[in-house]
Every structure is written in C-alpha cells, then in structure tokens.
Amino acid sequence: MNLIQKTLGLDPSLANLKISPIFYMGNKRRLISQGLIAKFPKDISTFYDVFAGSAIVSMNVQANSYVLNDLDTSLIDLYQMFREYSSDEIIWRVEENIKEFGLPTERTKRNVYFDTDKISEYKIAYNKLRERYNKNHLITDFYTLMFFS
C-alpha cells in the first residue's frame, strides 16, 4: 500500500487500486472498495465508461481498449491532457504555475492554517491564475486550479 492509499484510508485489500489524478466529486472509489471491479467480466475487449468522471473505474478495469465519456467538457480536456503530455511535463507546468502565481507550497487546510495574511495572499494568487484560465483556457492552468480549490 502506498502513501496516497494510506492517507485516503483505503482498505489494505485494495493495495493495487489505481488512484485517479483528477479530483472530482462523485468519484467511484467507494464503489470500487465495495467490489465494483469484480462485477465486470475478465475478458473485456472495449470498456465503455459512459459516466467516466475521474476515470477511476477505467483505470482499474482490465480491457484491451477504453472509451471514456462525460458531459463535462473540462473532464474531456483533462483526459486529452493526460494522453498528450507526459507526467513529467504536467508536473513541471503545475510547479511553474505555483511559482509564477505565488500559490502555496505548504498545506493550507481550512481550520488548521491560521496565517490570515498568507491566506489573503494565496486567494489573490488563485484568482489571478483563475483569471488567466478564463481568458486562455489552458488545461494545465485548470488542472493547477483543481489542486487549490
């Protein structure tokens, strides 16, 4: 079991569970922990994930090919980003956004972090990045914003 899985409090029997890099409400992790993946056949040619969301189900189902669908076009853009960019490039772009906009590099969890001056500074930084995203629609800006929302 890796650190992320321990932090999320996952059942040790799910040690091989792949965690989605997309933070999304409605994530099906709980259903997976209740045995969802075992319900699928073992010999899937093409897996159609019609309400893909964070794509955690697709990431944990064995198939020859995958088709992901969602009504949220931002999710579609994120799927394409993960297909087109290497993980190193995505991480580099997020880190560059953090540096450029002065976003926090320490944990600033609400009700735990009390430096009100820094909180105000980080809100301004977040809003500046959000303004740029709303103007240019760079998917890596959107992905960075997800970490800080």
Salt bridges, closest charged atoms under 4 A:
GLU89 OE2 - ARG93 NH2 2.68
GLU96 OE2 - LYS99 NZ 3.26
GLU100 OE2 - ARG132 NH1 3.07
GLU121 OE2 - LYS118 NZ 3.62
ASP141 OD1 - ARG132 NH2 2.77
